[in-house]
Amino acid sequence: MTEPERGIVLGGSWAGMLTARMLSRHMRHVTVVERDVFPAEPRVRKGTPQARHSHILWSGGARIVEEFLPGTLDRLADAGARRIVFQRDAVTLGPHGWQHRFPSRQFGIMCGRALLDWVVREETLSTGSIDVRQHTEAVQLLGEPERITGVRVRDTTSGAETTLRADLVVDATGRGSRLANWLADLGLPPLEEDVVDAGMAYCSRLYQAPPGATDGFPPVNIAADPHSGEPGRFGAVYPQEGGRWIVTLAGTRGAKLPSREADFVPYARTLRDPLVADLIEGAEPLSDVMVSRFGANRRLYPERLDAWPEGLLVLGDALAVFNPIYGHGMSAAARGVAALDEQLAKPGPHPARVAQRAISERVDDPWIMAASKDIEYVDCHVRVTDPRLTGGAADRHQFSAFIDTRALRSPAVSAVMTDVASLSVSPAELSTSRFLALMSRDELRPELAAPPLSAEELALVNLGARAPAATAAAPHGLAATAGSVSSARPVSEEGHPS
């Protein structure tokens, strides 16, 4: 990409808009091609069904968004988004018990996905330097196997086809990407793909929160025990703009996720702790039950092709999709955009190949965290070539459990774990002698036997103190803790896993 003039971004959702904004800093002409029509207000689009479920923008991604679009976080806050400091502002039942509410350096933004998309889109398009083609879909890449020179697009209303020329085409079309077909049409071999599928499915429902609860009551995560031998069941209550809660229930293969309103609260009663069910049992529902089944982890490896075509890149969900339970999708996409920005600033030989490798490297940490955890669930379907997922699982999980247990009660260990979970620090930090020394010397708080909620918080949701809950089956946390970081392994010396 030697001084490229014209860029095309396929897909106008989160990753696509952030990519377009970044490209506009390097190119004179940027065009976004989008099948849908963008709503004039925060509203779920047909092409983003995942937007109906709970989301979190971790600080690792939020800081990148703020770099490309200054003021975005303030605008989200003004629209009702809540900034959550982890673990201080959250209540989580993690892999080995209740998490103490320690402060940390990291945060998450909680609000509806439609609001997140809308604010980023409005901020991106306000520059006036980006052309948008709505009601338009890409049907074919133009060029040769060695070099992509543009894309052929079709108007979804009239059926008319048009040729768009570009120096760089970025596929940000998400889970429905047709990249495999496009590459095959060019005569290129299929991309290698890894899949870890625990059969995760989700159902969500909006509720009217009690007065003051969306600001004064912490988000709640209750999750499953991956080693119980039974399907995992999860639940979360997240604050939303407009004084609402979004309640997401999830389950791995065989969990019999509810699809009817009458079954929603009873399913919540089957979770590891009744807190989610207690919160919503008397709350007013504001929506139907919305069900989605897209929880598999899937990753493509374009960087492994012997010859990757110049002028073509892939990022976001089109490159790697994670189980949404970890809340890493948006931040991983932002990391990919940041990697491309860095490469565009230093052109060299084989720029697309080098840039694609850099983008793929940025999804590596969330991929290993999600895939290595989901492999632990019963009846998980696994098709992988990554040696980090195929060998040494027992040792890896044992070491991960050791770290997780310590983080529940140690402020310093919890802070480092949150750095990793927020995609702000590499999981490699957990394999250093520095971190092991920290675990051995930091003070441990008493083990919690019940949710760490104050009397004032309980009063906000009309709940009283209850007897301490048993902590026998230690479940895995939802997005607010990103689960345990199973990519960590015992170390023999500084930074080198044994």
N, C-alpha and C positions, 0 to 999 in steps of 0.2 A: 504494500500500500504506500507507494512512493507518491506523496502529495496527491492523494485522491481528491477529486472534485465533487463527485456525486455518489450518494449512498442511498440505498433502499432498505427499509426495515419491514419485514413481513410480520405482521401482527402488531396490534396497537394496545395490548394490555399492559400490565405492570412492566415486564421486561422490555417490551417493545418501545414504550414511551421513554423509559429511562435511557435506552440505547439511542433513540433518536435525539434526545437532548445532548447526550455525550457526543454523538457524531457531528452535531451542529457546531461544536467547538473546533472541529477539524476540517469540515467540508463546507462548500458553498451551497450545495443543494442536498437536502435530505427529504425523502418521501416515505411516509408510512402507509402501508397497504393493509386495510382492515375489512374483514367481511361484514361486520356489524355496523350499526349506526351508533355513534356515541351519544348517550343521553345528556341532556342539558343540566342534569342534577345527579347526585349520587344515587344510582339505581343499578341493580344487578342486570347485566346483559346476558343474552342468550348464550354467547360464546364463553361465559365464565361461570359455569354452574357451581364451581368450588366456592364462589363468593358467598354462597348461602350458609356457609359454615364459619366457625370461629377462626380468627386469624390473629397473628401477632407479628409485628415487625421488630425483630431483635435489634439491639443497638449496633451490632456489627454491620447490618444493612442500613439502618437509619442514618448513621453518620455518612455513609456514601451518598445516600439520597440528598442529604443536606449539603454536601459538597457540590453536587451537580445542580441542585435546585435550592439555593439558600432561602430560608424562611418557610420551607415546607412543613417542618415540624411544628412551628408556631401556628401555621394555618390549620393544621390538623387539630391542634389543641383548641383553637378558637371554634372549630366545628364540633367539638365535643369529644375528641379522642382523649384517652387517658394514658398518661405516662406512668408506667409501673417500674419501680426500682426492685430488682430481684436480689435476694429473696425477701427483703423487708416488707414489700407490699403484696405478697402472695401467700396463699395457704396451700401447701402441696403435701400429699402423701406420696412419698418417693419409694424407690425400690426396697428400702429397708426401714421405713417408718416415716413419721412426720418430720418435715424439715423445719428447723428453727428459722425464724424470720430475721436473718442477718442482713445488714446493709451491704451493698457492693458497688462496684464501679459501673455496672451495666444496667440497662433498662430495656423495656419493651413498650411499643405503642400498641394499644388495644382500641379498636373501633371496627366498624363494618368494613369488609373488603371493598365494597362499592365506594365508600368514602375515601379509602386509601387510593384506589385507582383514579377516582375523579380528581382529587387534589393534585396528584402527580401529573395527570393529563392536562389539567388546566394550567399548572405551572409550566409544563413543557411547551404547550402550544402558545402561551402568552408571549413568547419571544418573537413570534411572527415569521420565523425563518424556516419553519417546517411545513411541508405540504402534506395533506392527509387525503387519501383516496378511500372513502368509505364505500360500503356495498361493493367491495372489490376483493377478489381472491386470486392468489398466485396459482397458475396452472402448469408452468414449465420454467425451468432455468434455461437461460440462453448462454451459448458459448460452447466450449470444448471441455473435455476432461481435465485439461491443464489450466483452463481459465474461464471463469464465469463473467459474462459481460452484461448481464441484465436478467430480466424476468418477463415472462408473458403473463398478463393478468386478464381477468374476465370480470365484467360488470355483472353482479349477481342479479340485477333487475332486468337489464336488457339482453344479457348474454353476449354483448359485444366484447371482442378481445383486442388488447392493445399491447404494444411492446414498450417496455421501460428499460432504458439503458443505464448502467451504473458501473462505477469502479469497484463498489463493494455492495454485496447483498448479504444481509444478516437475517437468518431464520430465527424469529422469536415467536413462532406460531403456537408454541405450547405443546400440550399432550397430543393434540391432533396433527402434529407436523407430518407433512408428506415427503420429508427429506429423503427417506429410503427410496421412494418411487422416483424422485427426481434424479438421484444419483444413479439409479439403475438405468434410467433413460439415457444418461450420458455414457453408459458402459462402464461405470465404476463398480468395484466389488462392494458387497454389503458391509455395513459397519458392524464391528463387534458390539455385542450388547450383553450387559449383566442385568439379571432380574432377581429381586428378593421380594417375594409376595406372601405376606402373612394373612392375606385375605381380609385386610382391614376395610371396614365399611363404616359410614358415619350417618347419623341423623341429627338434625338440629331444629331448634324451635326458639323463637323470640318470645320474651316475657316482659311484662312491665315490672321493673324493679321497684321495691319499696322506696319511698321518698328518701333521698340522700344516699341510697345504697350504691349507686354507680360511682359516686365520688368517695364515699366513706367506708365501703366494704371491700375487702380484698377479693381478687379473682381466686377461684378455687379449682384445684385439680385433684381428681381421684382416679387411680389407675390400677392396672392389673399386675399380677405376679406372673412373669413369663416362665417361671419354673414350677408352676402348680400342676402342669399336665392337663390343664383345661383351657378352653378358649379365653382370651383376654377380654376384659370389659373395662371401659374407661368412661369418665364423665368430667365435664368442665363447665364452669359458669364464668363467663367473661363480661365485663362491663362494655356497653356500647353507647354511642351517642344517642341523645334523645331520651335519657332516663330509662334505657332498656338493658336487659341481659340477653346474651345469646347463650343457650345451653346446648352443648354438643355431647352426644353419647356416641360411643364407638365400640367396635368389637372386632376381634380377629375371626378367622374362619371357624364357623360353627357356633358363633355366639348368639345367633338368632336376634339380630338387631330389630328393634320395634319399627314398624312403618305406620302404625295407627296411633291416633292421639290417646286412646284408652290404655295403650301399653307403654307410653313414654315414661311416666313416673314409676310404674312397677319395675321397668328395666333399671331405672336409676337406683331402686332399692336393692338390686342384686350386686351393686358395686361393693368394693372393699369396705367402704364407710358410707353411712346414710346421709352425709352432709348435703350432697347435691339434691337428693330427693327431698330432704327437709326444707331446703331453700325454695324449691319450686312448687311444692305440694299445694300451697295456698296462694301462689302468685297467679296473676292474670296472663294467660297465653295470648300472644298477639299475632301468631302465624300458625299455619299448618305444620305438620312434621315433614321436614325436607330430608330426603335420603339420597346419598351418593355412595358409589362403590368404586373408588379410584385410589385406593391406599397402597398400591404396590410401589416399591422402589425400582426404578428403571434408569439405567445409564448407558449412553452411547459413547463410543471411543473413536471419534473422527481422527484424533491425533495419531492413531495406530495405522492408518492407511499409508502405504508406501508413497503415494503421491496425492496430497490434498489439493484440490483446485484453488488457484489464486482467485481472489475476488469473492470468496464465499466463507461465511462463518455461521456457527450455530451456537445459541446460548439460551439460558433460562430453562423452562420446562421442556423445550424441544431437545435439549441436551441431556438433562438429568431431572428426574422426578423423584421426590422423596415422600415417604409416608407423611401426610400433613400433620400427624400428631406431634411432630417435633418442631413445627413452626419455622422451618428453615428455608422454604421455597423462595420467598421474596428476597431474603437476605443473600441466599446463594446466587440468585440472578443478579443482584446488585454487585456482588463480588466479581462476577463475570464481566459486567459492564466496566467496572473499574480496571480490570486486567486489560481489556481492549483499549481503554483510554491510554493506559501506560504504553501499550505497543504502538499506537498511532503516533505517539510523541517521539518515537525513536525508530524510524523506518530503517529496514535493512534487507538482506536477501531473504527470499521466501517468506515475505511478511505474513501472509494469511496462515501458513502452516505454523509459524512461530506464535502468532496471536491465538490461534485455536488451541495450541498446547497450553498457553498461559491461562486461557479461559477455563480449560478442562482442569487445570491444577487447582483453580479456585473452588471447584465443586467437590474436590477430593475429600476435604474434612467433613462436610455435612453428609456426603455419601457413606463414608465409613461409619460415622456415628449412627446413622439411621439403619443401614443394612446390617451391621453387626449386632444391633439390638433386636431387630425384627427376626433374625435367624433363630433367636431363642424361643420363639412362640411355637406352640404345638401346631403341626400340620402346615408349617411354612414351606412354600414351594420355592426352591432355590435353583437358579441356573447362573453360575458365576465362574469367572476365570481369575478374579482378583485373589492372589494367594493370601492376602490379609483376612479374607473371609472363608478360606477353605482349610486353613491349618491352624493349630494351636488354640482352638476355640475355648477349651476348658481352662487353660491357664489365663487366657485373656479375660474371660468372664469372672474368674476368681479374683483377679487383680482389680477389675472394675468394681466388683462388689465391695472389696476392701476400701477403695477410694470413696464410693458412694456412702458407705456407712459412716466413715469419718466426716464427710462433708455435712451430714445432717446435724452434727453437734459442734463442729469446729468453724469459727468465723473465717479464719484465714483460708482453710481448705475450701470452704463453700465459695469464697470469693474467686478463687482460681477456677473452680468448676464452673461458676457462672460466666467467667471470662471465656471459657471454652464453649459453653452451651450457646452463648450469644454470638458466636463466630467472630469474636474479637481477638482471640488468642488461639494458636494452633493446639490441637490435642497432644502434640509432641511435648508440650510443657509438662504433661502429667507423667512423662517418662524420664524426668531429669532427677538427678540426685538432689538438686535444690528443692524440688517439690516434695520428695520423700522425706527430706530433713524437716520441712515445714509440717508435714503430717505427724512426725514424731514428737514435735515440741509444742504445737499449739494446744491451748487448753480446750477441754471438751465440756460442753454444757450438758446438763442432765438430759436423759432420753425423754422425749415427749410421748405421752400415752393418749393424747387427745388433740384435736385441731387447735393450733395456737391462735385463738380468737379472744379478743378482749371483751369485757362485759359491755362496753359501749358499742362495739361492732355487732355483737349478738343482738343488742337491743334494736339496732337499725333494721334487722331482718326479722324481728319478732320471734327470736329464738332465745331460750334460756340456756344456762350451762347444763351440760349433761355429764353423765358418768364417763370416765376415760374409756376410749374405745380400745379394743384389743389390737395388737399390732403383729399378729402371728404371720399373716400372709402379706409379705412386703411387695406392694405393687410398683409398677413403673410409672413415672410421672408423665403428664401430658406436656403440651408445648412449653409451659412456663418453666420446666426444668430441663427439657430436652432429653429426659431419661438419663441413664448412666452413659458414660463415655467409654464404650466397650473397645474402642481402638487403642486404649492405653494398655501397656504391657509392663511386666516387671522389668527393671533395668539392671544392667550389670555395671555401667559407668555412665557418666554424664551424657544424656541425650541418646543413648544407644540401647534400644530394647533388646532384652536377651531372648 
